[in-house]
Amino acid sequence: MAYEFPVGVGLGFRVAMAREFLERRPDEVVFIEVHPENYVGRGGLYRSNLARALERYPALTHGLTLGFGSTERFDPDYLRALRDFVREVDAPWHSDHLCFGGSGGAYVHDLLPIPFTEESVRTAVARLTEMRDVLDRPVAFENLSYYVPLSEDPLDEARFCMEVLERADARLMLDVNNVYVNSRNFGFDPRAWIDLVPPERVVQMHVAGHLVRHDGLRIDTHGEPVPDGVYELLDYTLRRIGPRPVLLERDNDIPTLDELLAEVRRLTDVFRTATT
Ligand SMILES: [Fe+2]
């Protein structure tokens, strides 16, 4: 891969910490990531915050609502608005999830998994191709965390992702925390999942924290600090894939900016050790 974008550790730009973040403009953050759904068709404080952030940081765009597993048509007006937004932010690629989020006009605002079938591959390939054509730049999908077994062999999820990746000639937004969460919930070696990934297709990585329920089930909440196991898997992944932009996602129970920056610094240490 040869896209012009700084590698290192970035932070998801969220309204809850925007004010302090924009005042301090922390140097340890190399880039930001934004959700287009928060900005498209919107003005006011959201837009002015974004404009100020873009003066200082390069940005990546990451969608939440156009899952590549959906069988519904894209809204052409929204897709064009998304194209304009991605251009405005000057993101070198755009990502969304390999999931669906609703059906028949009803949406659950969640990232629901899709079966690992040939039909699902064809659906995802068609949607990835259509979005890439409209956006006129590379499109990446993110691997999911999910909570009910969808196959006897949990590595079938990785094989399914790689099939979509190759047939759509797409890019992977590799969520390391999601691989880790699934590996603990379904009992497989997360490094075996990572080993199936073609490094040249990975454009970006995510890390986050997750909740460990009293019965041991891990839930991808983005509401906890990144646990040691995810740092270790990130180290393994960076050594195998190579340096990429690594984003810290925090969406719930957002702590102080100082706490987030301490995590960014620890991730940066892992990044440097693994990639130099
Ligand atoms: Fe993610």
py3Dmol code that shows the C-alpha trace and the ligand (Angstrom):
import py3Dmol

protein = """\
ATOM      1  CA  MET A   1       0.000   0.000   0.000  1.00  0.00           C
ATOM      2  CA  ALA A   2       1.251   3.453  -0.775  1.00  0.00           C
ATOM      3  CA  TYR A   3      -1.199   6.077   0.405  1.00  0.00           C
ATOM      4  CA  GLU A   4      -0.087   9.470   1.557  1.00  0.00           C
ATOM      5  CA  PHE A   5      -1.093   9.491   5.186  1.00  0.00           C
ATOM      6  CA  PRO A   6       0.983   9.694   8.361  1.00  0.00           C
ATOM      7  CA  VAL A   7       1.429   6.425  10.240  1.00  0.00           C
ATOM      8  CA  GLY A   8       1.337   6.462  14.021  1.00  0.00           C
ATOM      9  CA  VAL A   9      -1.400   6.683  16.645  1.00  0.00           C
ATOM     10  CA  GLY A  10      -4.558   8.759  16.237  1.00  0.00           C
ATOM     11  CA  LEU A  11      -7.628   9.458  18.318  1.00  0.00           C
ATOM     12  CA  GLY A  12     -11.320   9.288  17.419  1.00  0.00           C
ATOM     13  CA  PHE A  13     -12.560  12.896  17.385  1.00  0.00           C
ATOM     14  CA  ARG A  14     -15.682  12.978  19.577  1.00  0.00           C
ATOM     15  CA  VAL A  15     -17.838  15.908  20.589  1.00  0.00           C
ATOM     16  CA  ALA A  16     -17.453  15.035  24.304  1.00  0.00           C
ATOM     17  CA  MET A  17     -13.784  15.974  24.288  1.00  0.00           C
ATOM     18  CA  ALA A  18     -13.633  18.337  21.296  1.00  0.00           C
ATOM     19  CA  ARG A  19     -13.389  21.567  23.236  1.00  0.00           C
ATOM     20  CA  GLU A  20     -10.410  20.615  25.404  1.00  0.00           C
ATOM     21  CA  PHE A  21      -8.773  18.749  22.546  1.00  0.00           C
ATOM     22  CA  LEU A  22      -8.947  21.814  20.292  1.00  0.00           C
ATOM     23  CA  GLU A  23      -7.581  24.072  23.007  1.00  0.00           C
ATOM     24  CA  ARG A  24      -4.626  21.797  23.751  1.00  0.00           C
ATOM     25  CA  ARG A  25      -3.973  20.361  20.276  1.00  0.00           C
ATOM     26  CA  PRO A  26      -1.918  17.507  21.732  1.00  0.00           C
ATOM     27  CA  ASP A  27       1.225  16.600  19.795  1.00  0.00           C
ATOM     28  CA  GLU A  28       1.063  12.894  20.700  1.00  0.00           C
ATOM     29  CA  VAL A  29      -2.000  12.523  18.454  1.00  0.00           C
ATOM     30  CA  VAL A  30      -0.847  12.000  14.861  1.00  0.00           C
ATOM     31  CA  PHE A  31      -4.276  12.042  13.194  1.00  0.00           C
ATOM     32  CA  ILE A  32      -7.997  12.017  13.952  1.00  0.00           C
ATOM     33  CA  GLU A  33     -10.885   9.920  12.678  1.00  0.00           C
ATOM     34  CA  VAL A  34     -14.423  11.253  12.214  1.00  0.00           C
ATOM     35  CA  HIS A  35     -17.830   9.712  11.576  1.00  0.00           C
ATOM     36  CA  PRO A  36     -19.430  11.390   8.520  1.00  0.00           C
ATOM     37  CA  GLU A  37     -22.897  10.794  10.000  1.00  0.00           C
ATOM     38  CA  ASN A  38     -22.089  13.464  12.597  1.00  0.00           C
ATOM     39  CA  TYR A  39     -21.386  16.109   9.949  1.00  0.00           C
ATOM     40  CA  VAL A  40     -23.213  15.484   6.668  1.00  0.00           C
ATOM     41  CA  GLY A  41     -26.109  17.918   6.360  1.00  0.00           C
ATOM     42  CA  ARG A  42     -25.139  19.591   9.609  1.00  0.00           C
ATOM     43  CA  GLY A  43     -23.687  23.006  10.466  1.00  0.00           C
ATOM     44  CA  GLY A  44     -23.069  24.849  13.711  1.00  0.00           C
ATOM     45  CA  LEU A  45     -20.677  23.728  16.405  1.00  0.00           C
ATOM     46  CA  TYR A  46     -19.991  20.305  14.876  1.00  0.00           C
ATOM     47  CA  ARG A  47     -18.787  21.866  11.661  1.00  0.00           C
ATOM     48  CA  SER A  48     -16.755  24.627  13.290  1.00  0.00           C
ATOM     49  CA  ASN A  49     -15.081  22.080  15.591  1.00  0.00           C
ATOM     50  CA  LEU A  50     -14.215  19.945  12.600  1.00  0.00           C
ATOM     51  CA  ALA A  51     -12.793  22.889  10.664  1.00  0.00           C
ATOM     52  CA  ARG A  52     -10.555  23.785  13.605  1.00  0.00           C
ATOM     53  CA  ALA A  53      -9.411  20.174  14.006  1.00  0.00           C
ATOM     54  CA  LEU A  54      -8.542  19.918  10.317  1.00  0.00           C
ATOM     55  CA  GLU A  55      -6.278  22.977  10.598  1.00  0.00           C
ATOM     56  CA  ARG A  56      -4.011  20.896  12.821  1.00  0.00           C
ATOM     57  CA  TYR A  57      -4.608  17.184  12.105  1.00  0.00           C
ATOM     58  CA  PRO A  58      -5.003  14.993   9.035  1.00  0.00           C
ATOM     59  CA  ALA A  59      -8.253  13.031   9.221  1.00  0.00           C
ATOM     60  CA  LEU A  60      -9.705   9.684   8.216  1.00  0.00           C
ATOM     61  CA  THR A  61     -13.419   9.042   7.683  1.00  0.00           C
ATOM     62  CA  HIS A  62     -15.203   6.035   9.176  1.00  0.00           C
ATOM     63  CA  GLY A  63     -18.907   5.447   8.552  1.00  0.00           C
ATOM     64  CA  LEU A  64     -21.387   3.765  10.870  1.00  0.00           C
ATOM     65  CA  THR A  65     -24.508   3.281   8.763  1.00  0.00           C
ATOM     66  CA  LEU A  66     -23.644   1.965   5.284  1.00  0.00           C
ATOM     67  CA  GLY A  67     -22.721  -1.605   6.227  1.00  0.00           C
ATOM     68  CA  PHE A  68     -21.496  -3.675   3.287  1.00  0.00           C
ATOM     69  CA  GLY A  69     -23.617  -6.648   4.373  1.00  0.00           C
ATOM     70  CA  SER A  70     -26.915  -4.887   3.839  1.00  0.00           C
ATOM     71  CA  THR A  71     -29.094  -6.061   0.964  1.00  0.00           C
ATOM     72  CA  GLU A  72     -30.718  -2.634   0.613  1.00  0.00           C
ATOM     73  CA  ARG A  73     -29.758  -0.044  -1.955  1.00  0.00           C
ATOM     74  CA  PHE A  74     -27.597   2.895  -0.972  1.00  0.00           C
ATOM     75  CA  ASP A  75     -29.441   6.204  -0.829  1.00  0.00           C
ATOM     76  CA  PRO A  76     -27.854   7.938  -3.848  1.00  0.00           C
ATOM     77  CA  ASP A  77     -28.257  11.412  -2.337  1.00  0.00           C
ATOM     78  CA  TYR A  78     -26.491  10.384   0.867  1.00  0.00           C
ATOM     79  CA  LEU A  79     -23.756   8.612  -1.066  1.00  0.00           C
ATOM     80  CA  ARG A  80     -23.026  11.782  -3.045  1.00  0.00           C
ATOM     81  CA  ALA A  81     -23.038  13.823   0.167  1.00  0.00           C
ATOM     82  CA  LEU A  82     -20.607  11.296   1.651  1.00  0.00           C
ATOM     83  CA  ARG A  83     -18.369  11.662  -1.402  1.00  0.00           C
ATOM     84  CA  ASP A  84     -18.321  15.450  -0.930  1.00  0.00           C
ATOM     85  CA  PHE A  85     -17.566  15.080   2.785  1.00  0.00           C
ATOM     86  CA  VAL A  86     -14.691  12.640   2.261  1.00  0.00           C
ATOM     87  CA  ARG A  87     -13.236  15.009  -0.351  1.00  0.00           C
ATOM     88  CA  GLU A  88     -13.609  17.977   1.968  1.00  0.00           C
ATOM     89  CA  VAL A  89     -11.795  16.154   4.777  1.00  0.00           C
ATOM     90  CA  ASP A  90      -9.272  14.907   2.190  1.00  0.00           C
ATOM     91  CA  ALA A  91      -9.286  11.378   3.587  1.00  0.00           C
ATOM     92  CA  PRO A  92      -7.208   9.036   1.390  1.00  0.00           C
ATOM     93  CA  TRP A  93      -9.739   6.198   1.867  1.00  0.00           C
ATOM     94  CA  HIS A  94     -13.114   5.727   3.516  1.00  0.00           C
ATOM     95  CA  SER A  95     -14.186   2.825   5.725  1.00  0.00           C
ATOM     96  CA  ASP A  96     -17.408   1.287   7.032  1.00  0.00           C
ATOM     97  CA  HIS A  97     -18.307  -2.136   8.454  1.00  0.00           C
ATOM     98  CA  LEU A  98     -18.870  -5.605   7.038  1.00  0.00           C
ATOM     99  CA  CYS A  99     -22.319  -5.800   8.626  1.00  0.00           C
ATOM    100  CA  PHE A 100     -25.931  -4.748   8.286  1.00  0.00           C
ATOM    101  CA  GLY A 101     -27.841  -2.404  10.535  1.00  0.00           C
ATOM    102  CA  GLY A 102     -31.482  -2.901   9.716  1.00  0.00           C
ATOM    103  CA  SER A 103     -34.020  -3.861   7.104  1.00  0.00           C
ATOM    104  CA  GLY A 104     -37.150  -2.497   5.457  1.00  0.00           C
ATOM    105  CA  GLY A 105     -36.583   1.011   6.747  1.00  0.00           C
ATOM    106  CA  ALA A 106     -36.115  -0.079  10.380  1.00  0.00           C
ATOM    107  CA  TYR A 107     -32.642   0.419  11.836  1.00  0.00           C
ATOM    108  CA  VAL A 108     -31.204  -0.813  15.107  1.00  0.00           C
ATOM    109  CA  HIS A 109     -28.137   1.460  15.253  1.00  0.00           C
ATOM    110  CA  ASP A 110     -25.960  -1.545  15.830  1.00  0.00           C
ATOM    111  CA  LEU A 111     -23.466  -3.480  13.704  1.00  0.00           C
ATOM    112  CA  LEU A 112     -25.109  -6.833  13.010  1.00  0.00           C
ATOM    113  CA  PRO A 113     -23.086  -9.745  11.605  1.00  0.00           C
ATOM    114  CA  ILE A 114     -23.893 -11.446   8.299  1.00  0.00           C
ATOM    115  CA  PRO A 115     -23.660 -15.164   7.467  1.00  0.00           C
ATOM    116  CA  PHE A 116     -20.396 -16.351   5.904  1.00  0.00           C
ATOM    117  CA  THR A 117     -21.995 -17.421   2.618  1.00  0.00           C
ATOM    118  CA  GLU A 118     -21.380 -16.934  -1.088  1.00  0.00           C
ATOM    119  CA  GLU A 119     -24.487 -14.740  -1.240  1.00  0.00           C
ATOM    120  CA  SER A 120     -23.061 -12.483   1.482  1.00  0.00           C
ATOM    121  CA  VAL A 121     -19.746 -12.267  -0.376  1.00  0.00           C
ATOM    122  CA  ARG A 122     -21.542 -11.172  -3.554  1.00  0.00           C
ATOM    123  CA  THR A 123     -23.622  -8.594  -1.681  1.00  0.00           C
ATOM    124  CA  ALA A 124     -20.560  -7.116   0.010  1.00  0.00           C
ATOM    125  CA  VAL A 125     -18.493  -7.075  -3.186  1.00  0.00           C
ATOM    126  CA  ALA A 126     -21.277  -5.218  -5.035  1.00  0.00           C
ATOM    127  CA  ARG A 127     -21.665  -2.613  -2.296  1.00  0.00           C
ATOM    128  CA  LEU A 128     -17.940  -2.064  -1.854  1.00  0.00           C
ATOM    129  CA  THR A 129     -17.559  -1.622  -5.605  1.00  0.00           C
ATOM    130  CA  GLU A 130     -20.490   0.785  -5.857  1.00  0.00           C
ATOM    131  CA  MET A 131     -19.221   2.913  -2.983  1.00  0.00           C
ATOM    132  CA  ARG A 132     -15.686   3.003  -4.382  1.00  0.00           C
ATOM    133  CA  ASP A 133     -17.014   4.095  -7.773  1.00  0.00           C
ATOM    134  CA  VAL A 134     -19.028   6.954  -6.281  1.00  0.00           C
ATOM    135  CA  LEU A 135     -16.395   8.055  -3.765  1.00  0.00           C
ATOM    136  CA  ASP A 136     -13.667   7.682  -6.385  1.00  0.00           C
ATOM    137  CA  ARG A 137     -11.131   6.536  -3.826  1.00  0.00           C
ATOM    138  CA  PRO A 138     -10.269   3.281  -2.004  1.00  0.00           C
ATOM    139  CA  VAL A 139     -12.878   1.831   0.330  1.00  0.00           C
ATOM    140  CA  ALA A 140     -12.059  -0.338   3.341  1.00  0.00           C
ATOM    141  CA  PHE A 141     -14.282  -2.506   5.497  1.00  0.00           C
ATOM    142  CA  GLU A 142     -13.925  -3.218   9.188  1.00  0.00           C
ATOM    143  CA  ASN A 143     -14.150  -6.720  10.675  1.00  0.00           C
ATOM    144  CA  LEU A 144     -16.788  -7.070  13.402  1.00  0.00           C
ATOM    145  CA  SER A 145     -17.144  -8.403  16.886  1.00  0.00           C
ATOM    146  CA  TYR A 146     -20.149 -10.704  17.208  1.00  0.00           C
ATOM    147  CA  TYR A 147     -21.666 -12.769  19.993  1.00  0.00           C
ATOM    148  CA  VAL A 148     -23.305 -15.888  18.617  1.00  0.00           C
ATOM    149  CA  PRO A 149     -21.305 -18.540  16.771  1.00  0.00           C
ATOM    150  CA  LEU A 150     -21.871 -18.207  13.024  1.00  0.00           C
ATOM    151  CA  SER A 151     -19.755 -21.192  12.022  1.00  0.00           C
ATOM    152  CA  GLU A 152     -18.206 -24.305  13.544  1.00  0.00           C
ATOM    153  CA  ASP A 153     -14.725 -22.964  12.821  1.00  0.00           C
ATOM    154  CA  PRO A 154     -14.372 -19.385  14.143  1.00  0.00           C
ATOM    155  CA  LEU A 155     -11.572 -18.756  11.648  1.00  0.00           C
ATOM    156  CA  ASP A 156     -14.236 -18.989   8.921  1.00  0.00           C
ATOM    157  CA  GLU A 157     -14.937 -15.334   9.723  1.00  0.00           C
ATOM    158  CA  ALA A 158     -11.380 -14.441   8.741  1.00  0.00           C
ATOM    159  CA  ARG A 159     -11.617 -16.535   5.563  1.00  0.00           C
ATOM    160  CA  PHE A 160     -14.906 -14.831   4.709  1.00  0.00           C
ATOM    161  CA  CYS A 161     -13.350 -11.378   5.208  1.00  0.00           C
ATOM    162  CA  MET A 162     -10.388 -12.282   3.007  1.00  0.00           C
ATOM    163  CA  GLU A 163     -12.669 -13.605   0.254  1.00  0.00           C
ATOM    164  CA  VAL A 164     -14.582 -10.303   0.214  1.00  0.00           C
ATOM    165  CA  LEU A 165     -11.329  -8.379   0.323  1.00  0.00           C
ATOM    166  CA  GLU A 166      -9.861 -10.132  -2.711  1.00  0.00           C
ATOM    167  CA  ARG A 167     -12.998 -10.286  -4.849  1.00  0.00           C
ATOM    168  CA  ALA A 168     -13.874  -6.629  -4.241  1.00  0.00           C
ATOM    169  CA  ASP A 169     -10.243  -5.552  -4.555  1.00  0.00           C
ATOM    170  CA  ALA A 170     -10.992  -3.697  -1.299  1.00  0.00           C
ATOM    171  CA  ARG A 171      -8.950  -2.598   1.720  1.00  0.00           C
ATOM    172  CA  LEU A 172      -9.167  -3.741   5.330  1.00  0.00           C
ATOM    173  CA  MET A 173      -9.721  -1.485   8.312  1.00  0.00           C
ATOM    174  CA  LEU A 174      -8.402  -4.080  10.741  1.00  0.00           C
ATOM    175  CA  ASP A 175      -9.994  -3.797  14.174  1.00  0.00           C
ATOM    176  CA  VAL A 176      -7.520  -5.556  16.475  1.00  0.00           C
ATOM    177  CA  ASN A 177      -9.833  -5.326  19.479  1.00  0.00           C
ATOM    178  CA  ASN A 178     -12.637  -7.045  17.554  1.00  0.00           C
ATOM    179  CA  VAL A 179     -10.343  -9.953  16.638  1.00  0.00           C
ATOM    180  CA  TYR A 180      -9.283 -10.184  20.287  1.00  0.00           C
ATOM    181  CA  VAL A 181     -12.864 -10.049  21.634  1.00  0.00           C
ATOM    182  CA  ASN A 182     -14.003 -12.777  19.214  1.00  0.00           C
ATOM    183  CA  SER A 183     -10.961 -14.923  20.049  1.00  0.00           C
ATOM    184  CA  ARG A 184     -11.799 -14.854  23.750  1.00  0.00           C
ATOM    185  CA  ASN A 185     -15.529 -15.409  23.231  1.00  0.00           C
ATOM    186  CA  PHE A 186     -15.113 -18.258  20.744  1.00  0.00           C
ATOM    187  CA  GLY A 187     -11.839 -19.772  21.938  1.00  0.00           C
ATOM    188  CA  PHE A 188      -9.329 -19.395  19.119  1.00  0.00           C
ATOM    189  CA  ASP A 189      -5.832 -17.989  18.747  1.00  0.00           C
ATOM    190  CA  PRO A 190      -6.183 -14.352  17.559  1.00  0.00           C
ATOM    191  CA  ARG A 191      -2.742 -14.558  15.941  1.00  0.00           C
ATOM    192  CA  ALA A 192      -4.057 -17.286  13.623  1.00  0.00           C
ATOM    193  CA  TRP A 193      -6.753 -14.807  12.461  1.00  0.00           C
ATOM    194  CA  ILE A 194      -4.138 -12.089  11.875  1.00  0.00           C
ATOM    195  CA  ASP A 195      -1.929 -14.581   9.998  1.00  0.00           C
ATOM    196  CA  LEU A 196      -4.647 -14.950   7.330  1.00  0.00           C
ATOM    197  CA  VAL A 197      -4.598 -11.216   6.508  1.00  0.00           C
ATOM    198  CA  PRO A 198      -2.735 -10.094   3.368  1.00  0.00           C
ATOM    199  CA  PRO A 199      -0.626  -7.183   4.725  1.00  0.00           C
ATOM    200  CA  GLU A 200      -0.806  -5.166   1.507  1.00  0.00           C
ATOM    201  CA  ARG A 201      -4.585  -4.827   1.849  1.00  0.00           C
ATOM    202  CA  VAL A 202      -4.547  -3.298   5.354  1.00  0.00           C
ATOM    203  CA  VAL A 203      -4.824   0.491   5.361  1.00  0.00           C
ATOM    204  CA  GLN A 204      -5.571   1.175   9.007  1.00  0.00           C
ATOM    205  CA  MET A 205      -6.086  -0.430  12.421  1.00  0.00           C
ATOM    206  CA  HIS A 206      -8.422   0.199  15.358  1.00  0.00           C
ATOM    207  CA  VAL A 207      -7.853  -0.521  19.022  1.00  0.00           C
ATOM    208  CA  ALA A 208     -10.330  -0.074  21.873  1.00  0.00           C
ATOM    209  CA  GLY A 209     -11.323  -1.398  25.254  1.00  0.00           C
ATOM    210  CA  HIS A 210     -14.203  -3.747  25.963  1.00  0.00           C
ATOM    211  CA  LEU A 211     -16.372  -4.944  28.831  1.00  0.00           C
ATOM    212  CA  VAL A 212     -15.837  -8.351  30.445  1.00  0.00           C
ATOM    213  CA  ARG A 213     -19.242  -9.469  31.715  1.00  0.00           C
ATOM    214  CA  HIS A 214     -19.633 -11.433  34.968  1.00  0.00           C
ATOM    215  CA  ASP A 215     -20.128 -14.633  32.941  1.00  0.00           C
ATOM    216  CA  GLY A 216     -16.893 -13.983  31.047  1.00  0.00           C
ATOM    217  CA  LEU A 217     -18.468 -12.825  27.768  1.00  0.00           C
ATOM    218  CA  ARG A 218     -16.587  -9.880  26.304  1.00  0.00           C
ATOM    219  CA  ILE A 219     -18.638  -7.046  24.804  1.00  0.00           C
ATOM    220  CA  ASP A 220     -17.099  -4.514  22.429  1.00  0.00           C
ATOM    221  CA  THR A 221     -18.257  -1.381  24.265  1.00  0.00           C
ATOM    222  CA  HIS A 222     -15.480   1.117  23.465  1.00  0.00           C
ATOM    223  CA  GLY A 223     -16.109   2.172  27.036  1.00  0.00           C
ATOM    224  CA  GLU A 224     -13.065   0.815  28.888  1.00  0.00           C
ATOM    225  CA  PRO A 225      -9.281   1.331  28.716  1.00  0.00           C
ATOM    226  CA  VAL A 226      -7.435  -0.846  26.187  1.00  0.00           C
ATOM    227  CA  PRO A 227      -6.538  -4.099  28.010  1.00  0.00           C
ATOM    228  CA  ASP A 228      -3.092  -5.710  27.998  1.00  0.00           C
ATOM    229  CA  GLY A 229      -4.179  -8.505  25.651  1.00  0.00           C
ATOM    230  CA  VAL A 230      -5.108  -5.974  22.958  1.00  0.00           C
ATOM    231  CA  TYR A 231      -1.747  -4.180  23.307  1.00  0.00           C
ATOM    232  CA  GLU A 232      -0.024  -7.558  22.863  1.00  0.00           C
ATOM    233  CA  LEU A 233      -2.101  -8.421  19.794  1.00  0.00           C
ATOM    234  CA  LEU A 234      -1.452  -4.962  18.331  1.00  0.00           C
ATOM    235  CA  ASP A 235       2.282  -5.558  18.773  1.00  0.00           C
ATOM    236  CA  TYR A 236       1.988  -8.900  16.946  1.00  0.00           C
ATOM    237  CA  THR A 237      -0.173  -7.359  14.193  1.00  0.00           C
ATOM    238  CA  LEU A 238       2.142  -4.396  13.553  1.00  0.00           C
ATOM    239  CA  ARG A 239       5.165  -6.698  13.362  1.00  0.00           C
ATOM    240  CA  ARG A 240       3.402  -8.857  10.788  1.00  0.00           C
ATOM    241  CA  ILE A 241       1.561  -6.180   8.749  1.00  0.00           C
ATOM    242  CA  GLY A 242       3.916  -3.220   9.111  1.00  0.00           C
ATOM    243  CA  PRO A 243       3.336   0.389  10.169  1.00  0.00           C
ATOM    244  CA  ARG A 244      -0.187   1.712   9.595  1.00  0.00           C
ATOM    245  CA  PRO A 245      -2.316   4.475  11.124  1.00  0.00           C
ATOM    246  CA  VAL A 246      -3.597   3.058  14.453  1.00  0.00           C
ATOM    247  CA  LEU A 247      -6.701   4.633  15.915  1.00  0.00           C
ATOM    248  CA  LEU A 248      -7.759   4.602  19.571  1.00  0.00           C
ATOM    249  CA  GLU A 249     -11.571   4.397  19.677  1.00  0.00           C
ATOM    250  CA  ARG A 250     -13.385   5.580  22.778  1.00  0.00           C
ATOM    251  CA  ASP A 251     -17.122   6.158  22.481  1.00  0.00           C
ATOM    252  CA  ASN A 252     -18.599   5.493  25.922  1.00  0.00           C
ATOM    253  CA  ASP A 253     -17.653   6.555  29.442  1.00  0.00           C
ATOM    254  CA  ILE A 254     -15.180   8.941  27.863  1.00  0.00           C
ATOM    255  CA  PRO A 255     -12.495   9.724  30.484  1.00  0.00           C
ATOM    256  CA  THR A 256     -10.429  12.892  30.843  1.00  0.00           C
ATOM    257  CA  LEU A 257      -8.292  13.897  27.896  1.00  0.00           C
ATOM    258  CA  ASP A 258      -5.199  13.228  30.016  1.00  0.00           C
ATOM    259  CA  GLU A 259      -6.257   9.606  30.462  1.00  0.00           C
ATOM    260  CA  LEU A 260      -6.873   9.221  26.728  1.00  0.00           C
ATOM    261  CA  LEU A 261      -3.498  10.771  25.921  1.00  0.00           C
ATOM    262  CA  ALA A 262      -1.785   8.377  28.353  1.00  0.00           C
ATOM    263  CA  GLU A 263      -3.286   5.519  26.322  1.00  0.00           C
ATOM    264  CA  VAL A 264      -2.165   7.169  23.087  1.00  0.00           C
ATOM    265  CA  ARG A 265       1.397   7.356  24.473  1.00  0.00           C
ATOM    266  CA  ARG A 266       1.373   3.698  25.530  1.00  0.00           C
ATOM    267  CA  LEU A 267       0.076   2.726  22.071  1.00  0.00           C
ATOM    268  CA  THR A 268       2.796   4.869  20.503  1.00  0.00           C
ATOM    269  CA  ASP A 269       5.427   2.971  22.506  1.00  0.00           C
ATOM    270  CA  VAL A 270       4.040  -0.312  21.187  1.00  0.00           C
ATOM    271  CA  PHE A 271       3.905   1.123  17.670  1.00  0.00           C
ATOM    272  CA  ARG A 272       7.533   2.284  17.738  1.00  0.00           C
ATOM    273  CA  THR A 273       8.866  -0.923  19.264  1.00  0.00           C
ATOM    274  CA  ALA A 274       6.994  -3.094  16.780  1.00  0.00           C
ATOM    275  CA  THR A 275       7.786  -1.102  13.642  1.00  0.00           C
ATOM    276  CA  THR A 276      11.416  -0.034  14.067  1.00  0.00           C
TER     277      THR A 276
END
"""
ligand_1 = """\
1
LIG
Fe -13.463 -0.334 15.197
"""
view = py3Dmol.view(width=600, height=400)
view.addModel(protein, "pdb")
view.setStyle({"model": 0}, {"cartoon": {"style": "trace"}})
view.addModel(ligand_1, "xyz")
view.setStyle({"model": 1}, {"stick": {}})
view.zoomTo()
view.show()
